[in-house]
Amino acid sequence: MARLHEYQGKAILAANGFKIPRGSPARTTEEAVAVAAKLGDEVVIKIQVWTTGRAGIGGVAFAKKPDEVRPHATRMLAMKVGQFPVEAVLVEEKIDIDREFFLSFAIDDAARAPVIIFAAGGGTGIEERAASTRRIPCDVNRGPLDPVVNEAVNPCGLSPALAEQLADSIRKLFAAARSVEARSLEINPLVLTRSGEFVAADCRITIDDYAVVRRPELGIEIAREFDHPPTVLERLAYAVEQSDHRGTFYFAQLATAAPKDSKGLVGFHGAGGGGSMMSMDAIVNAGFTIADFTDTSGNPSASKVYRAARIILAQPDLVGYFGSGSGVASQEQYWSAYGLAKAFWELDLDIPAVIRLGGNTEDRAVDILRRMSKLLCAQVEGCRKTDTPAMIAARFAELVGNTGGTKWKPRTPRVPKFIKNSSATVFQVKNGRVWIDPGQWTEVRSAVETHSGGLIVDRKGAPARSLSEEEFATKDSELLACDVECRLAGIEGFYLELDIPGLNDLIGGAH
């Protein structure tokens, strides 16, 4: 489920008739001070992050004057929640609170219908007061029924006018959630001010993943549930997934630095949810910190696995690359091995890698990695389904321990010099291109025809496609395998270039 920030959720509430505090988000200290000056009254400053318990970590502060906002905003915008930076604060007028209430819209999967949870007491600790909450069932189209809403509100001891306002807030909550296809929408607290108004003082909202494409106005970049706004690498990875639907590719950054008692950051590459979870446990139990969670499964193309490896290796300070997932994957594992081998060679891998590719054609996959390891200064070892996650994690720890503390520095890929030659032959493939050195064609022809499975043939002494341009463009994985096999054979005149828009610029800009 894709999340929105508090200020975004409040805008949705306001569009559906709720009163919200006056205020605006700010991404710099000066913006925060300017908002406070415009409001003119006592304000509250709140970090905008996708987590609860902000007050407990110093993420909420009050200020009576604009000048008092400055130190709070400066401190908050320098904060990290988990290992990711706070990108914005919300500066709002302080509300004169009389009473607090709790309102939450959710989808009841068991009932296959929406439900509203209401409590005559909001704020922190609502989870511990679950017994005091009231469930209000909702019709998918009409929302909560008036008699049920009134029955929930009546015990609150409000005047008839205020009781009607509260009942109306419950109905408006359903309308707000439905307006953006929210999976959940929580107002905690909904406050009754001393002047007799109900105001949404806080808001948490998630949008159904399948609704994101229908709601471009929400500005959601990635239709997945993260605990932080998407990082640059997560955006790049999501773009890869959206451009190639052969198998799945999920990438989420988990840590950017390892604690002092850790053996170091590890680039993690899984395949299949359950097996990946066991493998993550194994590497953590071996004393390492996982930098990312990556999953390529469901018969991913070799090109997708290559791009996943490139993105994993765009993270600095890794001490190793650990790949392990399901031991019985129903996919041809040699495709994944080819994708990894190409990425490792292009980036001149200098940290150890242990890769468990259990399942179909695992012996071929292990052999590909073994042969590629001979061309690298780092040790790359392939493992089979009979090798347990705990065992390969122990082997990984041994290899890392032998490196003398080497840490990975992201780099752009090395490419053959001949692709800069204007006479080079170029064939387009899906999000990339094949380069062939015409000056070496006579020497490399036999190998290219063999390893490409006849996709590239000789015609009148020059390389040519054996398929139509459209059909050839879909054979990027087969041509990637040809690229690797040529590389392993010491053949320099063939190269497959695969695009990952923005990645080289990111790495070049950082180094």
C-alpha positions in Angstrom: 0.0 0.0 0.0 1.4 3.4 -1.0 1.5 6.0 1.8 1.0 9.7 1.8 2.4 12.2 4.2 0.2 13.9 6.9 -0.1 17.2 5.0 -1.2 15.3 1.8 -3.8 13.4 3.7 -5.1 16.5 5.4 -5.5 18.1 1.9 -7.7 15.1 1.0 -9.7 15.5 4.2 -10.2 19.3 3.6 -11.5 18.5 0.0 -14.1 16.3 1.7 -15.4 18.8 4.2 -13.1 18.4 7.2 -11.7 21.3 9.0 -7.9 21.1 9.3 -5.4 23.4 11.0 -4.0 26.3 9.0 -0.4 25.5 7.9 1.9 24.3 5.2 4.8 21.9 4.7 8.3 23.2 4.6 11.5 21.6 3.2 13.9 24.2 4.6 14.3 26.1 7.8 13.6 29.4 6.1 10.4 28.0 4.6 9.3 26.8 8.1 10.0 30.2 9.7 8.1 31.9 6.9 5.0 29.7 7.4 5.1 30.4 11.1 5.3 34.2 10.5 2.4 34.0 8.1 0.3 32.1 10.7 1.1 34.6 13.4 0.0 32.4 16.3 1.6 29.7 18.4 2.5 26.8 16.1 3.4 23.1 16.1 6.2 21.7 14.0 6.0 18.0 13.0 8.4 15.9 11.0 6.8 14.4 7.9 7.7 10.7 8.0 5.8 7.4 7.5 5.9 6.3 11.1 4.1 6.7 14.4 5.6 7.9 17.7 7.1 11.1 16.3 6.9 12.9 19.6 8.9 10.2 21.3 11.9 10.8 19.0 11.8 14.6 19.0 9.7 14.9 15.9 7.1 17.2 17.4 7.7 20.7 18.9 5.8 23.8 19.8 6.9 27.4 19.2 5.2 30.7 20.3 7.1 32.9 17.9 8.6 32.5 14.4 12.1 32.8 15.7 11.5 29.9 18.0 10.7 27.7 14.9 14.2 28.1 13.5 16.1 25.8 15.9 13.3 23.2 15.9 13.1 23.1 12.0 16.9 23.0 11.6 17.2 20.1 14.0 14.3 18.2 12.5 15.4 18.6 8.9 18.8 17.1 10.0 17.1 14.1 11.6 17.1 10.6 10.3 14.3 8.2 11.0 15.7 4.7 10.8 18.5 5.5 8.3 16.7 7.8 6.0 16.6 11.6 6.2 13.6 13.7 7.1 12.7 15.7 4.0 10.0 18.0 5.3 8.2 19.4 8.3 4.6 20.5 8.7 4.1 23.9 10.4 0.6 24.4 11.7 -1.4 26.6 14.1 -1.6 25.1 17.6 -5.2 24.0 18.3 -7.0 24.7 21.5 -8.2 21.2 22.3 -11.2 20.3 24.5 -11.6 16.6 23.7 -10.0 14.0 21.4 -11.6 11.3 19.3 -10.3 8.5 17.2 -11.5 7.7 13.6 -10.1 5.1 11.3 -11.3 3.7 7.9 -10.0 0.3 6.9 -10.9 -2.6 4.6 -12.0 -5.6 6.6 -10.6 -8.5 4.5 -12.7 -11.1 6.3 -15.9 -9.3 5.7 -14.8 -8.1 2.3 -16.2 -4.6 3.1 -15.1 -1.3 4.6 -15.3 -0.6 8.3 -14.9 2.5 10.4 -13.4 2.2 13.9 -14.4 4.9 16.3 -13.4 5.7 19.9 -14.3 8.5 22.2 -10.7 9.1 23.1 -7.8 9.6 20.7 -4.1 10.4 20.8 -1.2 8.1 21.7 -1.9 4.7 23.2 -5.1 4.0 21.3 -3.8 0.5 20.5 -3.8 -0.3 24.2 -7.5 0.9 24.5 -8.8 -1.4 21.8 -11.6 -2.6 24.0 -13.1 0.9 24.0 -13.4 1.2 20.3 -16.5 0.7 18.2 -16.7 -0.9 14.8 -19.1 0.7 12.4 -19.7 -1.5 9.3 -20.0 0.3 6.0 -21.8 -0.4 2.7 -19.4 -0.3 -0.2 -21.4 2.4 -2.0 -23.4 4.2 0.7 -21.0 4.1 3.6 -22.0 3.8 7.3 -25.7 3.7 8.1 -27.1 6.6 10.1 -28.6 4.6 12.9 -25.3 2.7 13.5 -23.4 6.0 13.4 -25.8 7.7 15.9 -25.6 4.7 18.2 -21.8 5.0 18.3 -21.9 8.8 18.9 -24.8 9.0 21.5 -22.7 7.7 24.5 -20.1 10.5 24.1 -22.1 13.0 26.1 -22.2 15.7 23.5 -24.9 18.3 22.9 -27.2 17.5 20.0 -25.4 19.9 17.7 -22.0 18.6 18.5 -23.2 15.0 18.3 -24.5 15.7 14.8 -21.1 17.3 13.8 -19.3 14.2 15.0 -21.7 11.8 13.2 -21.1 13.9 10.1 -17.4 13.5 10.5 -17.8 9.8 10.5 -19.7 9.9 7.3 -17.2 12.3 5.7 -14.4 9.9 6.6 -15.9 7.3 4.4 -16.4 9.8 1.6 -12.8 11.0 1.8 -11.4 7.4 1.8 -13.6 6.4 -1.2 -12.7 9.6 -3.1 -9.0 8.4 -3.4 -9.5 4.6 -3.1 -7.7 4.6 0.2 -6.9 1.3 1.8 -6.8 3.0 5.2 -7.4 6.5 6.5 -6.9 7.4 10.1 -7.5 10.6 12.0 -5.9 10.5 15.4 -6.9 12.6 17.0 -10.0 14.2 15.6 -10.3 17.0 18.2 -13.2 19.1 19.5 -11.9 22.6 20.1 -13.0 24.8 22.9 -14.7 26.9 20.3 -16.9 24.0 19.4 -15.4 22.8 16.1 -14.2 19.4 15.1 -10.7 19.5 13.5 -8.5 16.8 12.0 -5.3 17.3 14.0 -3.4 14.4 12.5 -3.8 12.0 9.5 -2.4 8.8 8.2 -3.4 7.4 4.8 -2.5 4.5 2.5 -3.7 4.1 -1.0 -4.6 0.8 -2.7 -1.7 -0.1 -4.9 -4.0 -0.9 -7.8 -5.6 2.6 -7.5 -2.3 4.5 -7.9 -2.4 4.5 -11.7 -5.9 5.9 -11.6 -4.9 8.7 -9.2 -2.0 10.6 -10.8 -3.0 13.7 -8.9 -1.7 12.1 -5.7 1.8 12.2 -7.0 2.6 8.7 -5.8 5.9 7.6 -7.3 5.9 3.9 -6.4 2.9 1.8 -5.8 4.4 -0.2 -2.9 4.5 0.1 0.9 7.8 1.6 2.2 8.6 3.0 5.6 10.2 6.0 4.0 9.8 8.1 0.8 11.4 6.4 -2.2 15.1 6.8 -2.5 16.7 7.5 -5.9 17.8 3.9 -6.2 14.3 2.7 -5.4 12.9 5.0 -8.1 15.4 3.6 -10.6 14.6 0.0 -9.7 10.8 0.6 -9.9 11.3 2.1 -13.4 13.2 -1.1 -14.4 10.3 -3.2 -13.1 7.7 -1.2 -15.0 9.6 -1.4 -18.3 10.1 -5.2 -18.1 7.4 -7.5 -16.9 9.2 -10.7 -17.4 9.4 -12.0 -13.8 9.4 -9.6 -10.8 12.0 -7.2 -9.4 11.5 -5.7 -6.0 14.1 -3.5 -4.4 14.0 -1.7 -1.1 16.8 0.0 0.7 17.0 -1.0 4.4 20.3 0.6 5.7 22.9 3.0 4.5 25.4 2.3 7.2 26.3 -0.6 9.5 26.4 -0.2 13.3 29.8 -0.6 15.0 29.1 -4.1 16.2 28.3 -5.3 12.6 30.6 -7.1 10.3 29.5 -4.8 7.5 26.8 -3.9 5.0 25.8 -6.6 2.6 24.1 -6.3 -0.8 21.2 -8.8 -0.6 19.7 -10.5 -3.6 16.9 -13.0 -3.0 14.7 -15.1 -5.2 11.3 -16.0 -3.8 9.8 -14.6 -0.6 10.0 -17.5 1.9 13.5 -18.5 0.9 14.7 -15.0 0.9 13.4 -14.4 4.4 15.3 -17.5 5.7 18.4 -16.3 3.9 18.2 -12.8 5.3 17.9 -14.3 8.8 21.0 -16.4 8.1 23.1 -13.5 7.0 22.0 -11.3 10.0 22.7 -14.2 12.3 26.2 -14.3 10.8 26.7 -10.7 12.1 26.1 -8.6 9.0 23.7 -5.7 8.3 21.5 -6.0 5.2 21.7 -2.9 3.0 18.7 -3.8 0.8 16.0 -6.3 0.1 16.0 -7.4 -3.5 13.9 -10.1 -5.1 14.0 -11.3 -8.7 11.7 -14.3 -9.1 8.9 -15.6 -11.3 11.3 -16.5 -14.2 13.0 -13.1 -14.5 14.8 -12.3 -17.7 18.6 -12.3 -17.5 18.5 -8.6 -18.4 16.3 -7.9 -15.3 18.7 -9.8 -13.0 21.6 -7.9 -14.5 19.9 -4.6 -13.8 19.0 -5.7 -10.3 22.6 -6.5 -9.6 23.8 -3.1 -11.0 21.4 -1.3 -8.7 22.4 -3.3 -5.7 26.0 -2.5 -6.5 25.2 1.2 -6.7 25.2 1.2 -2.9 28.5 2.2 -1.3 30.5 0.5 1.4 29.2 -3.0 0.8 31.6 -5.7 2.1 30.0 -8.4 0.0 27.2 -9.6 -2.3 24.9 -12.3 -0.9 22.4 -14.0 -3.1 20.1 -16.7 -1.8 16.4 -17.5 -2.1 14.2 -20.5 -2.7 16.0 -23.8 -3.0 13.4 -25.2 -5.3 12.7 -22.3 -7.7 10.8 -23.4 -10.8 12.8 -21.2 -13.1 15.9 -21.7 -15.2 18.6 -20.5 -12.9 21.3 -20.2 -15.5 19.5 -17.0 -16.8 20.0 -15.4 -13.4 23.6 -16.6 -13.4 24.3 -14.9 -16.7 22.7 -11.7 -15.5 24.9 -11.7 -12.4 28.0 -12.7 -14.3 27.6 -9.8 -16.7 27.1 -7.2 -13.9 30.1 -8.6 -11.9 32.4 -8.3 -14.9 31.3 -4.9 -16.1 31.7 -3.5 -12.6 35.0 -5.3 -12.0 33.7 -6.8 -8.7 36.3 -6.6 -5.9 34.2 -7.8 -3.0 33.2 -11.5 -2.4 29.9 -12.9 -3.6 28.2 -16.0 -2.6 25.1 -16.9 -4.7 22.7 -19.8 -4.0 20.8 -20.6 -7.2 18.9 -23.7 -6.2 16.4 -25.1 -8.7 16.2 -25.9 -12.3 19.6 -26.0 -14.1 21.4 -25.1 -10.9 24.6 -27.0 -12.0 24.8 -24.9 -15.2 24.2 -21.7 -13.1 27.0 -22.6 -10.6 29.4 -23.3 -13.5 28.7 -19.9 -15.1 29.6 -18.2 -11.8 32.7 -20.4 -11.3 34.0 -19.5 -14.7 33.3 -15.8 -14.4 35.1 -15.7 -11.0 38.3 -16.5 -12.8 38.1 -13.2 -14.6 37.6 -11.2 -11.4 39.8 -10.2 -8.5 37.0 -11.1 -6.1 35.9 -14.6 -5.2 32.5 -15.5 -6.6 31.0 -18.8 -5.5 27.8 -20.5 -6.6 25.8 -22.8 -4.4 23.0 -25.3 -4.9 19.7 -26.2 -3.2 21.5 -28.7 -1.0 23.6 -25.8 0.5 21.6 -24.4 3.4 21.3 -20.6 4.0 23.2 -21.0 7.3 26.0 -22.8 5.6 26.5 -20.3 2.8 26.2 -17.4 5.2 29.1 -18.9 7.2 31.1 -19.3 4.0 30.3 -15.7 3.0 31.5 -14.5 6.4 34.8 -16.5 5.9 35.3 -14.9 2.5 34.6 -11.4 3.8 37.0 -12.0 6.7 39.8 -12.7 4.2 39.4 -9.5 2.3 41.1 -7.2 4.9 38.2 -4.8 5.2 37.6 -4.0 1.5 34.5 -1.9 1.0 32.7 -1.5 -2.3 32.9 1.8 -4.2 30.1 2.2 -6.8 31.4 2.7 -10.4 30.1 2.9 -13.9 30.5 -0.2 -16.0 33.6 -0.8 -18.2 32.8 -1.2 -21.9 34.8 -2.2 -24.9 36.6 0.6 -26.7 35.2 -0.5 -30.1 31.7 0.8 -29.4 33.0 4.3 -29.8 33.9 3.5 -33.4 31.4 4.9 -35.9 31.8 1.8 -38.0 30.6 -0.6 -35.3 27.5 -2.6 -36.1 24.6 -1.9 -33.9 21.3 -3.9 -33.4 18.6 -2.6 -31.1 17.1 -4.8 -28.4 14.7 -4.1 -25.6 16.1 -1.1 -23.7 19.5 -1.6 -25.1 21.7 -2.5 -28.1 24.1 -5.1 -29.4 27.5 -3.8 -30.6 29.7 -5.8 -32.9 33.2 -4.8 -34.1 33.2 -5.3 -37.9 37.0 -5.4 -37.8 36.9 -8.6 -35.7 33.8 -10.2 -37.3 35.8 -12.8 -39.1 37.5 -13.9 -35.9 34.4 -13.8 -33.6 31.7 -14.9 -36.2 31.7 -18.6 -35.2 31.5 -17.9 -31.5 28.7 -15.3 -31.9 26.6 -17.5 -34.2 27.0 -20.4 -31.7 26.4 -18.5 -28.4 23.6 -16.4 -29.8 21.8 -19.5 -30.9 21.7 -18.3 -34.4 20.2 -14.9 -33.7 23.1 -13.3 -35.3 24.5 -14.7 -38.6 26.9 -13.8 -41.4 25.5 -12.3 -44.5 28.0 -11.3 -47.2 30.8 -11.1 -44.7 29.0 -8.9 -42.2 26.9 -9.6 -39.1 23.1 -9.6 -39.6 20.0 -10.4 -37.6 18.3 -13.7 -38.4 14.9 -12.5 -37.2 12.8 -9.4 -37.9 13.8 -6.2 -36.1 10.8 -6.5 -33.7 11.4 -10.1 -32.8 15.1 -9.7 -32.4 14.6 -6.9 -30.0 12.9 -9.3 -27.5 15.9 -11.6 -27.4 17.9 -9.5 -25.0 18.4 -12.4 -22.5 19.7 -14.7 -25.1 22.1 -12.0 -26.4 23.2 -11.4 -22.8 24.2 -15.0 -22.5 26.1 -14.6 -25.8 27.8 -11.6 -24.3 28.9 -13.5 -21.2 30.1 -16.6 -23.1 32.1 -14.5 -25.5 33.7 -12.7 -22.5 34.5 -16.0 -20.9 36.1 -17.2 -24.1 38.2 -14.0 -24.4 36.3 -12.6 -27.4 36.3 -8.8 -27.4 34.3 -8.0 -30.5 30.8 -8.5 -29.1 29.0 -6.5 -26.5 25.4 -6.1 -25.2 24.7 -2.6 -23.7 21.6 -2.5 -21.4 20.2 0.8 -20.3 19.4 1.8 -16.7 18.3 5.4 -17.2 19.8 7.7 -14.5 22.1 5.1 -12.8 25.4 6.1 -14.4 24.6 9.8 -13.8 23.9 9.0 -10.1 27.1 7.1 -9.7 29.2 9.6 -11.7 27.7 12.5 -9.7 28.5 10.9 -6.4 32.1 10.0 -7.3 
